[in-house]
Amino acid sequence: MNHKYSAMNNINKLIYYGSVLLTLFVTIFITSVSLSNPQNETDQDFSNAENAEEKRAKWGTEKFKLELIKEMSSANIALFIDEHLKSINEPSRIYYKFQKESTREDNFIGNVVLNIVKVDQDNTKHITFRYLKGRNKVRFPPQIGARGNPVFMLFFERDSRDMQRLTGGNALFFRSRIRHTIAATEIKDINITYNGESLPAKEISFQPFTETELKNRVSRYKTKKFVIVMSEQIPGYIFKIETFIKDLEDPDDKVKETLQFQGIRTNKELREEYKQRKEKG
């Protein structure tokens, strides 16, 4: 119960100090740096960066619906309050694999990288992103002051844009339904297996559109299910995010997207590996 009241105080502080809400989706150029030469990543432009914790507060609550704070679900606390990045104390990269399986569009596998460029004295982070490549690439502004792992918000934002692209609907509507559903969702304790080891974890699962009146063009999302698996034993906490769609009118129409943790490497380790490859090659 104390944890819940503490969480409510924290979110109220975030909203108080974050009175000036940053505009989501500021389109800026983020320099894509090849993994083969990590030394080039020291030159990062954070002049137009988003404040990470203000963004998390905005995702977790509605601007004019502060009542969500009063009855915070355990899912809200796990996603929007907990400090997912607290164990990372030096510049590092967190790697995820993204996989899409669809009966309507091309299947593909890609990579998502969170590049923690700088760790401040208060243990907050400066972060840049590489979210897929080629025609699937999504550009996101860098973030400063991060305590939480923003990868789940990036996943939701890309997913909302994708639903807008495929349906002609509004991405704001899809994001709003996701936020509201998370606010009423509780977590479930589970175990996961990573590198042959069983780890305690939390599972958050929800279906944002089951109670929503949807037009025919978006009816295939009626039963869309989101599953987030988190573990404090995983750097950045986020182990897996998955969505699954099965059209009620056409059972053969299915879409599954998965983002899964692959590992973490410090910049120091990456520089050493690059140096060794250069000496060999």
N, C-alpha and C positions, 0 to 999 in steps of 0.2 A: 504493500500500500504506500509506503514511504517512497518507493521507486516511482510509483505513479504520480504522487504529488510533486516529486523532484522533477519528473519529466515535464509536468505541466508548467512548473516555474521556468524551466529551461526554454520551453517553446514560447512562453510569454515574453521572456527576455529577447529571444530572437526576433519576435514580431515588433517589440518596442524599438529595438535598435535597427531593425530592418524596415523602417517606415517608408523609405523610398524603395519601392519594388522595382527590380531591374526587369527590363523587357526580355522575355524569353526569345530564343532563336535569333540573336544578333548574328548576322552573317558576316563573319570575318575570315580572313585567310589564316589557317593554321599550318605552319610549315611541316610537311611530311618528311620525316627523316628516316633513312634506311636503317634497319637493324644491324646491318653489316658494319656501320661506323657510328657508334654511340657518341663519339666525341663531338659530333656536330650539333648535339642537342643543347649545348650551353647557351645558344643564342635564341631565346624564346621571347616573344612579344606578349606581355601581359597588360599592355596599356588599355585594352578593352575587355579585360577579363571580367567574368561574373563573380560575385561573392557567393561562394559555394553554400554557406550556411543559410544565407537569405533565400537562395533558390530552394534549398531543402525545406525551409519553413513554408515557402509558398506552395511547393508541391504537396506538403502534408496538410495544409489548411486552405480554406477558401478565404478570399479577401474580406468578404462581408459575412462570414459564417464562423465566428469565433467560438460558437457553441461546440464545434468539433473538438476544441481543446479540452473542454470540461469532461468529456467522456472518451478519452483516448484509448483506442484498442491496443492490444499488445503488438499487433502488426505495425501500427503507426509508430510506436515507440522503437521497435526493432529497426524500422527503415529510416525514420526521420529524426530520431534522438540519439541512438547509440553511436558511439565513436568507432566506426569500422576500421579506421586507419591508424589507431593509436599505437599498434605494435610496430609500425613502419617508421624507423627513425633516421633513414638516410635516403637520398634519391634512388628511386627504383622504378621498375616497370612491372605491372601486373598484366598477365596475358590470359585472354579468353578465346575460345573457339566459338564461332557463330555458324549454325547450320540451319538451312531452310529446306523443308520438304513440302512440295506443293503439287496438287493435281492441275492447277490452273497456270502456274508460271514455272520458269526454270528453277530447278533445284540448284543450290550452291553452298559452298563452305568458305568461310572467310575468317579473318582474325580481327579482334578488338584489343587495343592496347591502351592502358592507362599509364601515362608517363608522369611519375611524381618527380618533377624537376627540382623542387626545393622544399626543404623542411624548415619552417620558421622556429624561433625559440619557444613559442607556445605550442609546438608540435602540430600546428596546422600546416597544410600542404598547398603548394602551387602545382596544378595538374593541367596537362594537355592530353589530347585524345587522338587516337587513330581508329576510326570506326569503319571498318571494311575498306574495300578498294574498288577502283574502277567505277562501273555504272551503279554499283550498290553503295558506294561511299556516301557517308553522311558527315557533314562538317558541324562540329560543335565548338562554341567558344571555350577558351581555357577558363579555369576556375582558380580562385585564390581563397585562402582561409578555410580550406576544406578539412573537416573532421570525419565526415561520412564518406562512404564510397558512392560516387555519383553514377556508377555504371547502370544501376537499375532504372534511374530516371532517364538516362540516354536510351535505354531499351524501350521504355514506355513512350518516349517522345518519337523515336523512329517508328514504333508500331502504330502510333496515332496518325502520323503522317502517311504511313503506308495504307491504313484503312481509309483515310481521306482520298488518297490517290485512286484506290480501287473502287470506291463507292460514290465519290462526289459529295460525301458528307463533310462535316466540319471536324478538324482535328481537335479543336477546343472542346467539342462535345465529348469525344472519346476520352480525352484526358480527364475531363471533369467526372465522368462516370467511374473511371479507374480510381481517382482520388477518393470519391465518396465511398466506394466499396471497400477500399483499404481501411478507411476510418471505422468501418463496422466489422472488421475481420480480426479473428484471434489466431494466434500461432499454435502449431502442434509440435510437440517434441518428437524427434525421430533420430535415427542414426544413419550416417552415410559411410561409404567406403572410399577412401582416397589413399593412393599409393599402398594398397594392401592393408590399410589400418582403418579400424572402425572409429568414427568420430561422432560425438554428440552434435546434433544440429537442430534447427528449427525449420518448419515448413509453413509457408504462407500460401494458401490457395484461395482464389476467388473468381467469380464470374460476374463481370460488371454489367452485363446487358440482359440478364434473364428477366428483370422486372421492368424493362424499358420498352416503350412502344417504338418499334423500329419500322421504318419504311421497307418496302420489298427489296430495295437495292442493298440494304444492309442486314437482311434477315439471316444471312449465313453466319452472322456474328452473335446470334441470339444465345448460343450456348458456349461461346468462346471462354476458355478457361486459362487463367494465369497461375503458374506455380513458381514460387521463389523458395530456394533452399539456401539457408545461411548457417555458418558455423564459425564460432570464435576461434577455432583452430585453423581456419583458412585465412591467409593474409587478405585483408579487405573484406572478410566475412562472407561475401557473395560467392556461393559455390555453383549455383545453377539457376537460370531463369528459363522458363518454358511456357509457350502458349500452344494451345491446340484448338482447332476449329473443325467441326463436322457439320456440314449443311443438313438441316432437318428435312429439306425437300429433296436433296440429292445426296444420298449417303456416300457416293463416290467422290464428292467434292470435299477434300481434306487439306488442311494446312497445319504444319507443325514447325515451330521455330524454337531453337535452343541456343542459349548462351551459357558456356560452361568454363569454369576456372581451369587453367592449364598450368599455372605456376607463377613465380615471381623471381626476378633477378635484380640485384642491385646494379647501379651504374658502374660501380667499381668492378664487379664481376664481368660485366659486359665489356668494359675496356680491356680487362686482362685477356678475355677470350679473343677480342679483336687483335690485340697485340700478338698473341700466340699464332693466330691464323696468318697474320702478316709475315711473321718470321718464317713460318713453314712454306708460305706461298711465293 
